[in-house]
Amino acid sequence: MNILFVNSIGRNKFGGGEKWMVTAAKSLADRGHNVTLASKKNSRLLHYASQKGVKTMVMEIRSDFSPLKTLKVARYLNANRTDVLICNLNKDIRVAGLAARIAGNTAVLARHGMLLCSRKWKHRISLTRLCDGIITNSNTIKQTYAGYGWFPPEFVEVIYNGIVIPETIFPEDFSARFPGKRIIYSAGRLSEQKGFIHLIEAASMLAKTRNDLVFIVSGEGKLEHELKNRVNALGLEESFIFEGFTQDIYPWLKGCDLFVLASLFEGMPNVVMEAMAVEKPVVATDVNGARELMRDGITGLIVPPADAEALAAAIASVIDDPVRLKSLGMAGKKRVKDHFTVRKMADLLETHLLDKVAQKQTPR
């Protein structure tokens, strides 16, 4: 198959959805398919994809409607006989998906790693007219979309994420920087979605009775100054550390004692999967996909979102119990190995794409 992935996310943005797209592109290319990933010039996504050996190209999609860009993409799809177009954002569907309709022979799929479709009329039109299906990573998202009443039963396909774990990971030596401390790690964009303000409040609660915990966060974003100001206001400057953007978080995951996801909403949180894969226990909020990925009380603890007190209580309940931490971590690693490998994801994705191509080529 000739496959084009399109993701017009901002140049400096990079998250789980982008990592999934590169992993999917690489796994399909390794199976002999001709795969290209398109994004904005000088984007972190293209840089990361190139590092992983994925063929890339520059495609600038800046708005929901761009006739010249649509015609340019249509010419590309025809010239390269593109069988499948996989789009990330809704504007990618509206520009590149329309181009595929003009080209005529390309199956168009939207990849939704979280709830990207609301009941707005423009979402309904673009996803029912310009798209041949949606790939998502959790049954909760599929069930939500089913409630809209727009799509046929098989329109939304659930394919769980798979991850690639480096063969060798050298853990970050936090003991050199924070001797005698226990490290609680988190990662993600510094945005409201990721719920870091609640993690800060939880850290403040725990700091009232103990001084042996250090919270470390990898990420950057528009709330950086606001979050740092809150840390300073609570007197947590020495125990709540912002590391900035970290492209490879595996050493941090391997070196920490506990991983925490404080998000208010997610799809299937890749970072939780990565923590589990390196045998780290997890405390996570009850967001989309969390209960499909984790087993509450077995691979980690699940708490309500936007509840700092619940976060603090969950952290306190396990951080002093090395036996339980080890047990949770081992169970998490086994669950990822059994259900969330790249090979399994690639098998399901390849089969689904071949089916969509066959449907596109079948006369109606």
C-alpha positions in Angstrom: 0.0 0.0 0.0 1.0 3.6 -0.5 0.1 5.4 2.7 0.3 9.1 3.7 0.0 10.2 7.3 -0.9 13.9 7.7 -0.6 15.8 11.0 -0.6 19.6 11.0 0.0 20.0 14.7 2.0 23.0 15.8 5.8 23.0 15.1 6.7 22.8 18.7 4.0 20.5 19.9 4.7 16.8 20.3 2.7 14.2 22.4 1.3 10.7 22.5 -0.7 11.1 19.2 2.4 12.2 17.3 4.4 9.3 18.8 1.7 6.9 17.8 1.7 8.2 14.2 5.5 7.7 13.9 5.3 4.3 15.5 2.5 3.3 13.1 4.3 4.7 10.1 7.5 2.9 10.9 5.9 -0.4 11.6 3.9 -0.3 8.3 7.1 0.7 6.4 9.0 -2.2 8.0 6.3 -4.5 6.5 7.1 -3.3 3.0 4.5 -0.6 2.5 5.4 2.8 1.0 4.8 5.2 3.9 5.2 9.0 4.1 4.5 11.3 7.1 3.7 14.9 6.4 3.7 17.8 8.8 4.9 21.4 9.2 8.4 22.5 8.2 10.9 22.3 11.0 8.4 20.6 13.3 9.3 18.4 16.2 7.2 15.7 14.6 9.2 15.6 11.4 12.4 15.7 13.3 11.4 12.8 15.5 10.1 10.8 12.5 13.3 11.3 10.6 15.3 10.1 13.5 13.2 6.9 13.5 13.8 6.3 9.8 10.4 7.3 8.6 10.1 9.1 5.2 8.8 12.6 5.7 7.6 15.6 3.7 6.5 19.1 4.4 2.8 19.9 4.2 1.5 23.2 5.7 -2.2 23.0 6.6 -3.1 26.2 8.5 -6.9 26.4 8.2 -10.1 24.5 7.7 -10.5 25.7 4.1 -7.7 26.1 1.6 -8.6 25.5 -2.1 -5.1 25.8 -3.4 -3.7 23.5 -0.8 -6.5 21.0 -1.4 -5.7 20.9 -5.2 -2.0 20.6 -4.5 -2.6 17.6 -2.1 -5.0 16.0 -4.7 -2.3 16.2 -7.3 0.1 14.5 -4.9 -2.3 11.7 -4.1 -2.9 11.0 -7.8 0.8 11.2 -8.7 1.8 8.9 -5.9 -1.3 6.6 -6.3 -1.9 7.0 -2.6 -4.1 4.1 -1.3 -4.7 5.4 2.3 -4.7 8.9 3.8 -4.6 9.0 7.6 -5.3 12.4 9.1 -4.8 13.7 12.6 -6.6 16.9 13.1 -10.1 17.9 11.9 -8.6 20.5 9.6 -6.5 17.8 8.0 -9.7 16.0 7.1 -11.3 19.1 5.7 -8.3 20.0 3.5 -6.5 16.7 2.7 -9.7 14.6 3.0 -11.4 16.8 0.4 -8.3 16.4 -1.8 -8.7 12.6 -1.6 -12.4 12.9 -2.7 -11.2 14.9 -5.7 -8.4 12.4 -6.4 -11.1 9.7 -6.2 -9.2 6.5 -5.3 -7.8 7.2 -1.8 -9.4 5.8 1.4 -9.5 8.5 4.1 -9.3 7.7 7.8 -9.2 10.0 10.8 -7.1 9.0 13.7 -8.6 10.2 17.0 -6.4 9.6 20.0 -8.9 11.5 22.1 -12.4 13.0 21.7 -11.8 15.3 18.7 -15.4 15.2 17.4 -18.2 17.0 19.1 -21.8 17.4 17.9 -20.9 20.5 15.9 -22.4 20.5 12.4 -18.9 21.0 10.8 -17.6 17.8 12.5 -20.6 15.9 11.2 -20.2 17.0 7.7 -16.4 16.5 7.5 -16.4 13.1 9.1 -19.4 11.7 7.2 -18.7 13.2 3.8 -14.9 13.4 3.6 -13.9 10.4 5.7 -14.2 6.6 5.3 -13.7 5.7 9.0 -12.2 6.7 12.3 -9.4 4.8 14.1 -9.4 5.3 17.8 -7.6 3.8 20.8 -10.3 3.3 23.4 -13.8 1.8 23.5 -15.0 4.7 25.5 -14.4 7.1 22.6 -16.1 4.6 20.2 -19.1 4.5 22.5 -19.3 8.3 22.7 -19.3 8.5 18.9 -21.9 5.8 18.6 -24.2 8.0 20.7 -24.1 10.7 18.1 -26.1 8.5 15.7 -24.0 9.7 12.7 -21.9 6.7 11.8 -22.5 3.1 10.7 -21.6 0.4 13.3 -18.2 -0.4 11.8 -17.2 3.2 11.0 -15.2 3.6 14.2 -12.5 1.0 14.7 -10.7 0.5 18.1 -7.0 -0.4 17.7 -5.1 -0.2 21.0 -1.8 1.7 20.9 1.4 -0.3 20.9 4.8 1.0 22.0 8.4 0.3 21.3 10.6 -0.1 24.4 14.3 0.5 23.9 16.4 -2.6 24.5 18.7 -0.7 26.9 17.5 2.1 29.2 20.0 3.8 31.5 17.9 5.2 34.4 18.2 8.8 35.4 20.3 9.0 38.6 18.0 11.1 40.7 19.9 10.1 43.9 22.8 12.4 42.8 20.5 15.4 42.6 18.1 14.5 45.3 19.8 12.3 47.9 17.5 10.4 50.2 14.3 11.5 48.3 11.6 9.5 46.6 10.9 10.6 43.0 7.4 11.0 41.7 7.5 11.7 38.0 5.0 13.0 35.4 5.2 14.2 31.8 3.0 16.0 29.4 2.2 19.4 27.9 1.8 22.1 30.5 -1.8 22.7 29.6 -5.1 22.6 31.5 -5.9 19.2 30.0 -2.9 17.6 31.8 -4.2 18.6 35.3 -0.8 19.6 36.7 -2.4 22.2 38.9 -4.0 19.4 40.8 -0.8 17.5 41.1 0.8 20.7 42.6 -2.0 20.9 45.1 -1.5 17.2 46.0 2.2 17.8 46.5 1.4 20.7 48.8 -0.8 18.4 50.9 1.8 15.8 51.2 4.5 18.3 52.0 2.6 19.2 55.2 3.6 15.9 56.8 6.8 14.9 55.1 9.8 16.3 53.2 11.1 13.2 51.4 9.1 13.5 48.2 10.3 15.3 45.0 7.9 15.8 42.1 9.5 16.1 38.7 7.6 17.0 35.5 8.8 16.8 31.9 7.0 19.1 29.5 6.4 22.6 28.3 3.4 24.7 27.4 1.4 27.8 27.8 0.7 27.3 31.5 4.4 27.1 32.4 4.5 30.5 34.2 1.2 30.0 35.9 2.2 26.6 37.2 5.6 27.7 38.4 4.0 30.7 40.2 1.7 28.3 42.0 4.6 26.2 43.0 6.4 29.2 44.4 3.3 30.5 46.2 3.1 27.1 48.0 6.8 27.1 48.9 7.5 24.0 46.8 10.4 25.3 44.8 12.8 22.6 46.1 10.3 19.7 45.8 8.4 20.4 42.6 10.7 20.6 39.6 9.9 21.4 35.9 12.4 19.7 33.6 11.2 21.3 30.3 10.7 19.3 27.1 12.2 15.8 27.3 12.1 13.9 24.0 13.2 10.6 25.6 11.5 10.1 28.9 12.4 6.4 29.4 15.5 7.2 31.6 13.2 9.4 33.8 10.6 6.7 34.0 13.1 4.0 34.8 14.7 6.1 37.5 11.6 7.3 39.3 9.8 5.6 42.1 6.2 6.3 41.0 4.6 7.7 37.8 1.5 10.0 38.1 -1.0 11.0 35.4 -3.2 13.9 36.6 -5.0 14.5 33.3 -8.6 15.8 33.1 -9.2 14.0 29.8 -7.2 11.7 27.5 -7.6 9.0 24.9 -5.4 6.1 25.6 -2.5 7.7 27.6 0.7 6.5 26.0 2.8 7.8 28.8 1.0 5.5 31.3 1.7 2.6 29.0 5.4 3.5 28.8 5.6 3.7 32.5 4.0 0.3 32.9 6.3 -1.2 30.3 9.4 -0.3 32.3 7.9 -1.8 35.4 6.9 1.4 37.1 3.7 1.6 39.3 1.2 4.3 38.2 -1.3 6.5 39.8 -3.7 7.8 37.1 -6.9 9.8 36.9 -10.0 8.0 35.6 -9.9 9.4 32.1 -10.8 7.7 28.7 -8.8 4.6 28.2 -7.3 4.4 31.7 -9.4 1.5 32.8 -8.8 -0.3 29.5 -5.1 0.1 29.9 -4.7 -0.3 33.7 -6.2 -2.7 36.3 -7.1 -0.7 39.3 -5.3 -2.0 42.4 -3.3 -4.5 40.3 -1.1 -2.5 37.9 -1.7 0.9 39.7 -4.3 3.1 41.3 -7.1 5.0 39.5 -8.5 8.2 41.1 -11.1 10.7 40.1 -9.8 13.6 37.9 -9.5 17.1 39.3 -9.2 15.7 42.8 -6.0 16.7 44.5 -6.9 15.1 47.7 -7.5 11.7 46.0 -4.2 12.1 44.2 -2.3 12.8 47.4 -4.0 9.9 49.2 -3.2 7.4 46.4 0.5 8.5 46.4 0.7 8.2 50.1 -0.9 4.8 50.1 1.9 3.2 48.0 5.1 5.3 48.1 6.3 3.8 51.5 5.6 0.2 50.5 8.4 -1.1 48.2 6.9 -4.5 48.0 3.6 -3.2 46.7 5.4 -0.8 44.3 7.3 -3.7 42.9 4.2 -5.8 42.6 2.2 -3.1 40.8 5.1 -2.5 38.4 5.6 -6.1 37.5 1.8 -6.5 36.8 1.9 -3.4 34.6 4.8 -4.7 32.6 3.1 -8.0 32.0 -0.2 -6.3 30.9 1.6 -4.2 28.3 3.5 -7.2 27.0 0.2 -9.2 26.7 -2.0 -6.5 25.2 -0.2 -3.4 23.9 2.8 -4.4 21.7 3.6 -2.7 18.5 3.4 -6.0 16.6 -0.2 -6.5 17.7 -1.1 -2.9 16.9 0.6 -3.2 13.5 -1.2 -6.5 12.7 -4.6 -4.9 13.4 -3.8 -1.6 11.7 -2.5 -3.3 8.5 -5.5 -5.6 8.3 -7.9 -2.6 8.8 -6.2 -0.5 6.1 -6.2 -3.4 3.6 -9.9 -3.8 4.2 -10.6 -0.1 3.7 -8.6 -0.1 0.4 -10.5 -3.2 -0.8 -13.8 -1.4 0.0 -12.7 1.7 -1.8 -11.9 -0.3 -4.9 -15.1 -2.4 -4.9 -17.7 -0.9 -7.3 -21.0 0.1 -5.6 
